């Protein structure tokens, strides 16, 4: 099953980071958040990716072109121009992924990017997510749920982290702990990590179509869309503060989305 990742947006609320790179290439722990998302999928057996490119797509292409080639130890024949990575070098990063880097237009909206992939995706259901959110979701359980209900689409419903952190204090007012953005019962939102049937692609008019407003909302009115409730960890990287939180979690070894070895 192919995994489509929407990676073409401008990331305006991260403008300090996205002047030179697209939002999915903003780094968490020294690697783009796009890489983290792909690791989540690949760890659960989904390793064929279709990356829908737009804004600064060349940066993403260059990353994957160089991935595993320029990391770790190398031997270069300056006379012949041959480059040979050292097999088994722990500094080398290699994955058994198949990655399709597809140009879908700089100004195209989210559903429009899917429409442009229609011929490539074919007649099979596919997974879809955004290029800015990580989770410890069980993707095989999500897929099983989608197959069981037989509707046209499934989105993952998540509880967002609280906007403000919390305080834990004793009876005398002594602060015991600062609680960083707990995930509490503030309602459910679309956290990405979707499964869609190919018929949905025929419903997208063109480049100016947005995924939620022009596709998912009409499906919900038809009762053709289901929600898979994920009670575990989820976090999007929407602001510089989000990036700092994710980076700090990674650096301290407390990254719940790191489900791979």
Residue pairs with C-beta under 8 A, 6 or more apart in sequence:
1 46
1 48
1 124
1 125
1 126
1 127
1 143
2 48
2 49
2 50
2 121
2 124
2 126
2 127
3 38
3 41
3 46
3 48
3 49
3 50
3 126
3 127
3 128
3 129
4 49
4 50
4 51
4 52
4 114
4 117
4 121
4 126
4 127
4 128
4 129
5 24
5 34
5 37
5 38
5 49
5 50
5 51
5 52
5 128
5 129
5 130
5 131
6 52
6 110
6 113
6 128
6 129
6 130
6 131
6 211
7 22
7 23
7 24
7 34
7 51
7 52
7 53
7 54
7 57
7 60
7 131
8 22
8 52
8 53
8 54
8 55
8 57
8 104
8 105
8 106
8 108
8 113
9 22
9 23
9 54
9 55
9 110
9 131
10 18
10 22
10 23
10 55
11 17
11 18
11 22
11 23
11 26
11 55
11 132
12 18
13 238
13 239
14 23
14 26
14 237
14 238
14 239
14 240
14 243
16 240
17 23
17 26
17 240
17 243
18 26
18 55
20 56
20 59
21 56
21 59
22 54
22 55
22 56
22 57
22 59
22 60
22 131
23 33
23 131
23 132
23 237
24 32
24 33
24 34
24 37
24 60
24 131
24 132
25 32
25 33
25 34
25 56
25 59
25 60
25 63
26 32
26 33
26 237
26 243
27 33
27 247
28 36
28 134
28 237
28 243
28 246
28 247
28 250
29 247
29 250
29 251
29 255
32 63
33 131
33 132
33 134
33 237
33 246
34 51
34 60
34 131
36 134
36 257
36 258
37 129
37 131
37 133
37 134
38 49
38 95
38 97
38 99
39 258
39 260
40 134
40 135
40 136
40 137
40 139
40 257
40 259
40 260
41 47
41 49
41 127
41 139
42 95
42 96
42 97
42 260
43 259
43 260
44 138
44 139
44 140
44 259
45 140
46 127
46 139
47 95
47 96
47 97
47 98
48 97
48 98
48 100
49 97
49 98
49 99
49 100
50 100
50 102
50 117
50 120
50 121
50 126
51 60
51 99
51 100
51 101
51 102
51 131
52 102
52 104
52 113
52 114
52 116
52 117
53 60
53 61
53 101
53 102
53 103
53 104
54 103
54 104
54 105
54 106
54 107
54 108
54 113
55 106
57 101
57 103
60 101
61 101
64 99
64 101
67 93
67 95
68 85
68 92
68 93
68 94
68 95
69 83
69 85
71 85
71 91
71 92
71 93
72 85
72 86
72 89
72 90
72 91
72 92
72 93
73 85
73 86
73 89
73 91
73 92
74 83
74 84
74 85
74 86
75 83
75 84
75 86
76 82
76 83
76 84
77 83
77 84
85 92
86 92
100 120
102 116
102 117
102 120
104 112
104 113
104 116
104 117
105 112
105 113
105 116
105 207
107 207
108 116
108 207
109 207
109 208
109 209
109 210
109 211
110 209
110 210
110 211
110 212
111 204
111 209
111 210
111 211
111 214
111 215
112 204
112 206
112 207
112 208
112 209
114 128
114 200
114 201
114 204
114 211
114 215
115 201
115 204
115 205
115 206
115 207
115 209
116 207
117 201
118 198
118 201
118 202
121 198
121 201
122 198
123 198
124 198
125 146
125 195
125 196
125 197
125 198
126 195
126 196
126 198
127 139
127 143
127 193
127 194
127 195
127 196
128 192
128 194
128 195
128 196
129 192
129 193
129 194
130 192
130 236
132 236
132 237
132 238
133 191
133 192
133 193
133 234
133 235
133 236
133 237
134 234
134 235
134 237
134 246
134 257
135 156
135 158
135 191
135 193
135 230
135 232
135 233
135 234
135 235
135 257
136 232
136 233
136 256
136 257
136 259
137 156
137 191
137 193
137 230
137 232
137 234
139 193
141 228
142 154
142 156
142 193
142 195
142 228
142 230
143 195
145 154
145 226
145 228
146 153
146 154
146 195
146 226
146 228
149 226
151 223
151 224
151 225
151 226
152 196
152 197
152 199
152 200
152 219
152 224
152 225
153 194
153 195
153 196
153 197
153 200
153 216
153 219
153 224
153 225
153 226
154 194
154 195
154 196
154 225
154 226
154 227
154 228
155 190
155 191
155 192
155 193
155 194
155 216
155 225
155 226
155 227
155 228
156 190
156 191
156 192
156 193
156 194
156 227
156 228
156 229
156 230
157 188
157 189
157 190
157 191
157 227
157 228
157 229
157 230
158 188
158 189
158 190
158 191
158 230
158 234
159 183
159 184
159 185
159 186
159 187
159 188
159 189
159 231
159 234
160 183
160 186
160 189
160 234
161 181
161 182
161 183
161 235
162 181
162 182
162 183
162 184
162 186
163 181
164 181
165 178
165 179
165 180
165 181
165 182
166 178
166 179
166 182
167 175
167 177
167 178
167 179
168 175
168 176
168 177
168 178
168 179
169 175
169 176
170 176
180 245
181 245
183 233
183 234
188 227
188 229
190 212
190 216
191 230
191 234
191 236
193 230
200 215
200 219
203 215
203 218
204 214
204 215
205 214
209 215
216 225
219 225
232 256
233 256
233 257
235 242
235 245
235 246
235 257
236 242
237 243
237 246
246 255
249 255
249 256
250 258
